[in-house]
Amino acid sequence: MRRLLIALCSIAAAMQVAAAGFPDKPIRLVVHFPAGSSTDAIGRILAEQVSAKLKQPIVVDNKPGADGAIAAAEVKRSPADGYTIMLATNSPMSGVPAMKKSAPYDVTKDFTPITDVGRYNFFVYVNSQVPAKTLPELVSYAKANPGKLSYGAGNVTGQLSFASIALTSKIDATHVPYKGEPPAMTDLIGGRIQVMVATAGTGVPHVQSGKLRALATILNKRSPVLPDVPTIREAGFPNFLIEPWAGLFGPANMPKDVVNVLNRAFSDAMKDPAVLKKMAGQDFALSPSTPEALGALVKRQLEVHRDIAREAGIEPD
């Protein structure tokens, strides 16, 4: 027992020494979407600003696939020294554990929360040929045409968001899965599906060109990109609970001093006017937080995703 205590004390002392000089080499920021995606752009904007603050490069490493599970599993296995961190969304941290029989990680135990980063703006889009200009009108159309409404989804957020709308309004709609938003958006414009919940970057240009209509945004505030489009709560769904969020994580058991350094650096970056302007261009609302607040968000949204998947009858695969 005495030898074990000595060993544990030695490890703790070594971690404190390492934390004191952190960072003294480049940091790897894992992003689970491909280069050119909205999440990739957000990660690179923050990486550039934080690199200058910490005086060490932050290298963005894209690891797409499996709704982010591949990237998350790799970060889980990485040394807990702060030199491998992850910009993760609700896809791997809420959706994967809610919709997989056996996720390759436990989101509440295998990661260290660092800071909340923000919220993506998702809209409910319909093809311009659908005779609905509001979300209530879409519900009425679906009820008048049972079984004729198909909704596409290129990610977990899109799928569960419309599943939640369908559950609340008691409408019959067929889910059509896609490997990403771009192919689903192509089919929405072409009329092969009628409705889709997707990001602003994917759909807003087509709204502006008249090919699609946006019926609601799923955030609590209207988007400055489409200010005339109501929030989903304004559109009659006050209990809509899904948040398309992003947060910063490391492997489990990161030293608290290292977490604090990263939290301060990223939080300061998210308050910078130049960063705020760039994020507005992504229609992404920044929301830096304490590590504890991010941890609470993870637990809360995991339960929301699980409840919707269960109530919608979505069988884990």
Long-range contacts (C-beta under 8 A, 24 or more apart in sequence): 15-255, 16-255, 16-257, 18-81, 18-255, 18-258, 19-82, 19-255, 19-256, 19-257, 19-258, 19-261, 20-257, 22-81, 22-82, 22-257, 22-258, 22-261, 23-54, 23-56, 23-82, 23-83, 23-261, 24-56, 25-56, 25-83, 26-56, 26-57, 26-58, 26-59, 26-83, 27-54, 27-56, 27-57, 27-58, 27-59, 27-82, 27-83, 27-84, 27-85, 28-58, 28-59, 28-61, 28-83, 28-84, 28-85, 29-58, 29-59, 29-60, 29-61, 29-85, 29-86, 29-87, 30-61, 30-63, 30-71, 30-74, 30-75, 30-84, 30-85, 30-86, 30-87, 31-60, 31-61, 31-62, 31-63, 31-71, 31-86, 31-87, 32-62, 32-63, 32-64, 32-65, 32-68, 32-70, 32-71, 32-72, 32-86, 32-87, 32-88, 32-89, 32-91, 32-92, 33-62, 33-64, 33-68, 33-89, 34-62, 34-64, 35-62, 38-120, 38-199, 38-201, 38-282, 38-284, 39-87, 39-89, 39-246, 41-282, 42-87, 42-117, 42-118, 42-246, 42-279, 42-282, 42-284, 43-87, 45-275, 45-278, 45-279, 45-282, 46-87, 46-117, 46-266, 46-269, 46-270, 46-275, 49-269, 49-272, 49-274, 49-275, 50-265, 50-266, 50-269, 53-265, 53-268, 53-269, 54-261, 54-265, 66-96, 67-91, 67-92, 67-95, 67-96, 67-155, 67-156, 68-92, 68-93, 68-96, 69-96, 69-100, 69-103, 69-104, 69-105, 72-96, 72-104, 72-105, 72-111, 73-104, 73-105, 75-111, 75-249, 75-250, 75-251, 76-104, 76-105, 76-110, 76-111, 76-251, 76-252, 77-251, 78-250, 78-251, 79-251, 80-112, 80-250, 80-251, 80-252, 80-253, 80-254, 80-255, 81-254, 81-255, 81-258, 82-250, 82-254, 82-255, 82-258, 82-259, 82-261, 82-262, 84-250, 84-251, 85-114, 85-248, 85-249, 85-250, 85-262, 86-111, 86-248, 86-249, 86-250, 87-117, 87-246, 87-247, 87-248, 88-246, 88-247, 88-248, 88-249, 89-120, 89-157, 89-244, 89-245, 89-246, 90-156, 90-157, 90-242, 90-243, 90-244, 90-245, 90-246, 90-301, 90-305, 91-155, 91-156, 91-157, 93-247, 93-249, 93-298, 93-301, 93-302, 94-156, 94-298, 94-301, 94-302, 94-304, 94-305, 95-155, 95-156, 95-157, 95-160, 95-305, 96-156, 97-302, 97-305, 97-306, 98-156, 98-160, 98-302, 98-305, 98-306, 98-308, 98-309, 99-156, 99-305, 99-309, 99-314, 99-316, 99-317, 100-316, 100-317, 101-316, 101-317, 107-298, 107-302, 108-295, 108-298, 108-299, 108-302, 109-252, 110-251, 110-252, 111-249, 111-250, 111-251, 111-252, 112-249, 112-250, 112-251, 112-252, 112-253, 112-254, 112-259, 112-291, 113-247, 113-248, 113-249, 113-291, 113-292, 113-294, 113-295, 113-298, 114-247, 114-248, 114-249, 114-250, 114-259, 114-262, 114-263, 114-266, 114-291, 114-294, 115-247, 115-248, 115-262, 115-263, 115-266, 115-267, 115-288, 115-289, 115-290, 115-291, 115-294, 116-245, 116-246, 116-247, 116-248, 116-287, 116-288, 116-289, 116-293, 116-294, 116-297, 117-245, 117-246, 117-247, 117-248, 117-266, 117-270, 117-286, 117-287, 117-288, 118-245, 118-246, 118-270, 118-279, 118-284, 118-285, 118-286, 118-287, 119-219, 119-243, 119-244, 119-245, 119-246, 119-284, 119-285, 119-287, 120-157, 120-199, 120-200, 120-244, 120-245, 120-246, 120-283, 120-284, 121-199, 121-200, 121-217, 121-218, 121-219, 121-223, 121-225, 121-244, 121-283, 121-284, 121-285, 122-157, 122-158, 122-161, 122-197, 122-198, 122-199, 122-200, 122-217, 122-218, 122-219, 122-244, 123-197, 123-198, 123-199, 123-200, 123-203, 123-204, 123-207, 123-214, 123-215, 123-216, 123-217, 123-218, 123-223, 123-226, 123-229, 124-161, 124-162, 124-165, 124-195, 124-196, 124-197, 124-214, 124-215, 124-216, 124-217, 124-218, 124-232, 125-188, 125-195, 125-196, 125-197, 125-198, 125-203, 125-206, 125-207, 125-212, 125-213, 125-214, 125-215, 126-188, 126-194, 126-195, 126-196, 126-212, 126-213, 126-215, 127-188, 127-189, 127-191, 127-193, 127-194, 127-195, 127-211, 127-212, 128-210, 128-211, 128-212, 128-213, 129-191, 130-194, 130-195, 130-213, 132-213, 132-215, 133-213, 133-215, 134-215, 134-230, 134-235, 135-165, 135-215, 135-216, 135-230, 135-232, 135-235, 135-236, 135-237, 136-235, 136-236, 138-195, 138-215, 139-165, 139-169, 139-171, 142-169, 142-171, 142-172, 142-173, 143-171, 146-171, 146-172, 147-172, 147-174, 148-194, 149-173, 149-174, 149-194, 149-195, 150-174, 150-175, 150-176, 150-192, 150-193, 150-194, 150-195, 151-175, 151-176, 151-193, 151-194, 151-195, 151-196, 151-197, 152-176, 152-177, 152-178, 152-184, 152-185, 152-187, 152-188, 152-193, 152-195, 152-196, 153-177, 153-178, 153-184, 153-196, 153-197, 154-178, 154-179, 154-180, 154-181, 154-182, 154-183, 154-184, 154-185, 154-198, 154-202, 155-180, 155-181, 156-305, 157-197, 157-242, 157-244, 158-184, 158-196, 158-197, 158-198, 159-314, 160-242, 160-305, 160-308, 160-309, 160-312, 160-314, 161-197, 161-218, 161-240, 161-242, 161-244, 162-195, 162-196, 162-197, 163-308, 163-309, 163-312, 163-314, 164-237, 164-240, 164-241, 164-242, 164-308, 164-312, 165-197, 165-232, 165-237, 165-240, 166-312, 167-308, 167-311, 167-312, 168-237, 168-239, 168-240, 169-237, 188-212, 199-244, 199-283, 200-225, 200-226, 200-282, 200-283, 201-282, 201-283, 204-283, 218-242, 218-244, 219-244, 219-285, 221-285, 223-283, 224-280, 224-283, 225-283, 241-304, 241-308, 242-301, 242-304, 242-305, 242-308, 243-297, 243-301, 245-297, 245-301, 246-284, 247-294, 247-297, 247-298, 248-294, 249-294, 259-291, 263-290, 263-291
